């Protein structure tokens, strides 16, 4: 399904976009839902079933294959509601305050339906009615995609404590629920390659072309660079799985978990995709066709092309259009700014106010994630307040109910979570015996429960209380959100993306490329400080590579700066100054590294 919009709303946390399709798909806007928390999906399904008077039969945790069944049931609900909303839209008259007008008002100016809509508004009589009927043919829902974070894939156990088969692991069960559902969307894999998960896709026909060459449930890979796209794409292609889209995400200028590259910046990465796009397509296409032929199933159409999109830190229409035009992208992703749009995402009122009151310094890269991956966090969130309060009360750590991030076997045979009270209590005892340092125990206590914190806002914003009254909210905005202040309507934000209006952003906001470079400079400083204490030769070699990539990235931007889309010459001069300054800082930062 092709979208009428040039942008999509990426997945945010477990709950912030869990019901976004119900809110925005009727306007042709695509969004992504996390399907990792089946308990949350069940709670939201129950709520919407009640609100929309849809029959509801509970799926209990003890039911056979409950995780996959819950995922399937929730996605079926989403598809049903979106279909119902579109039927309702089709039946509406073009009178003021109707959603059908909003649909066409939100379209980019150059869309054929937008021009037709303008003609209709200026027409009268039968001509007007004819144009209205023509417009109804253009009503297409936004796509609902699902996200599976490949690293969140713990093994599960039966009630008697026996390990269940591989197909019952978290990621594979979620995939099975998606594959069996009626949802007309794709699956976004993020956080790198999971061979078992990718291989499991071969079990389902929906990931292969049908007799017409169409793929019912396309595969989308979120990647950090070209090399990752090629490696993962080839792995899948050899199994006959075609990657329909590569979503390039900034390593650090994004929300949620941050997967820093070795100093490779967004501009050079996008350039590599632009230059090698044909080679990427041809390599994957031929491998995929060969695999499909061996399987004896339908092959891909000869004109198959993977889409290339970018997300991470985009802040205005000029940046968005420059990225689209210069790198020949098929679309962009706008995430964190939509946290300030209640019509599009689920953010509880308390968290929304905390976002509005937050200072730039409150947006930071933390070590809160039990996965051991840097995690974008907010210092004034209710989850941070709760974590600190528990430490002060001598009860650090979280009760661990959902166990999605239970991977540590340091003390136990069955994995536990490093944010759990059980694990942190055991580490505190080690510290008391002098077995670990003060720095190590502080690192342990920084871990927080993401399972409860990232799902709570979806429950709270719906006027309900989360299970076990765990109301503290973890929010994971990208650094770009620090420059947006205010609560916006859906039309405000979409018009801002397309340049129809310009939201007032913080005047200090740097260009998307400059901001990412600043974040990588800060990351380099952190890595250098580790090397000073560790005296690690391998780490020094890594830093050499990192520094070299940053220098090459700055040189690339300095050569590109004259073609950046800018409002004024002053903006261009500001970028030139910032790049020169960052280059000097980089030269002074690491004089001891290998030249």
PyMOL commands that set and color helices and strands:
alter all, ss='L'
color gray80, all
select helices_A, chain A and resi 20-27+38-51+66-91+99-105+112-122+125-136+166-168+170-180+195-203+205-207+226-237+266-295+317-326+336-340+349-357+360-362+382-392+421-432+438-445+450-460+467-469+479-483+490-498+512-534+537-563+569-589
alter helices_A, ss='H'
color red, helices_A
select strands_A, chain A and resi 7-9+30-34+144-149+187-190+219-223+243-249+307-311+331-333+363-366+375-378
alter strands_A, ss='S'
color yellow, strands_A
deselect
rebuild
show_as cartoon
